Amino acid sequence: MRDRPGGAELLWQAREVVLRELLQHLPEEKKYDGLMIGAAMATAARELEAGEAPLRRAHADLSEVYGESAMQPSEAVALEEELLQLFSRLAQDIRAGRLDADGRMHALLRDLTIDKLRESNPKLLTAREIP
């Protein structure tokens, strides 16, 4: 069991300090860097909050597309390695047009994109009213 605050909470708190207290003291030419750091901290915090769920969902969905066992590795590193291989295969298949007739592909790509945006740019989802 970890102590509180956890990693995500620490990132959110540190981000607030950067944006509310430090940013105003930076020279004008460094303010963009400060905003970029704040955005990176927010993305990292959202990734920590989401945990492995989006990765496991993507793995299950891609495994289904390829008719493979949805058995997922228990370790995060192995999961990420398998996902990298699945995404590489998906990219090759999309480029080659092999999945053009697969009706599940549009929904899968939409879901994968929404999961990525939830972590990297959730404001875009709410601006477009995407669930």
N, C-alpha and C positions, 0 to 999 in steps of 0.2 A: 504494500500500500504506500502510495506517495503522499508526501505532505502537501497541504494546500498553502498557497495557491499552486495549481498545476502549471505545466508548460504553456498551455494555451492562455490561461489567465495571466501569466507573467508577460507573455507577448502582448496581450491586449493592454495591460497596464503600462508597459514600456512604450508601446506605440502612442498612447495618450500623452506621455511625458514628451516624447519627440515632437508630436504635432502641436501640443498646447503650450509647452514651455520652452523647448529648444529651438524650434523652427523660426520663431520671431527674432532670435538672436543671430541667426546665420546670415552671412552676406548674401545679397540678392542672387549672385551667381551660384550659390550653393543651396538655395531653397528647393529647387527641383530635386536635388539629391535627397534632401530631407523628406520630401513627399514620397519619393520612390522607396526610401527605407521604410516609411510608414506603411505603404501599400504592400511591400514584401512581408512585413511583420504580420499584417492582417491575413494575407494568404497563408502564411505558415500556421497561424493560429487556427484558421478554419480547417486546414488539413489535419491538424492535431485533433480538433473537435470531431471531425468526421471519422477519424480512425481508418481502419481498413475496409469499412463497409463499401465505399464506392469502387475500390479495387476488386473486392470479392464479387460485387454485382457485375462489373465489367467482365471479369473472368468467367462467371457463370453464363452470361449472355453470349460471349464470343465462343465459348465451348459449345453452346447449343447450336450456334450458326454452323460450326464445323462438325457437329455430330460427335463430339468427343465427350469423354467422361467429365462431368462437372466436379469431379473430385478435386478439391483445392488443396494446395500445400498449406501446412499449418504455420510455417514460418514466413514472416513478411518478406524477407529477402527472396526466397524461392517464389513466392507469389508474384513479386515485381518482375523477376526474371521470366517467368512463364507469360505474364502479361505482355512484356516487351516482345516476346516471340509471337504471341497472338496478334498484337497490333502490327508487327512487321508483316506477318502473313496477310492480315486484312488489307494493309496498304497495297501490297503487291496484287492482291485479288481485285481491289477496286481499280487500280491502274490498268489491269488486264481486262476489265469488264466482266470478270467471272461471276460477280454477285449482282449484276444489273437486274436479273430476273427474280432475285430473292426479295419477296415482299417484306420480309422482316428487317431488311437492311436499313431502310429509311428510319424506321422507329428506333432501331438500335443506335444508329449514328446520332439521332436526335437526343436520345437518353444519355449517351456518353457525353455529348456536348453540354447538356444541361448539368450533369454531375460535375464536369470540369468548371463550368461557369459558377456553380454554387461555391466553389472554393476560390476561384481566381477573380471573379467579377460579379458578385450577386446583385449589384445595382442594375446591371444590364437586364437580368431576368425580371426584376420587378418593374423596370421601365417598360418592358415589352409584355408585361403581364403573363409571363410563362410560369407555370406552376413549379 
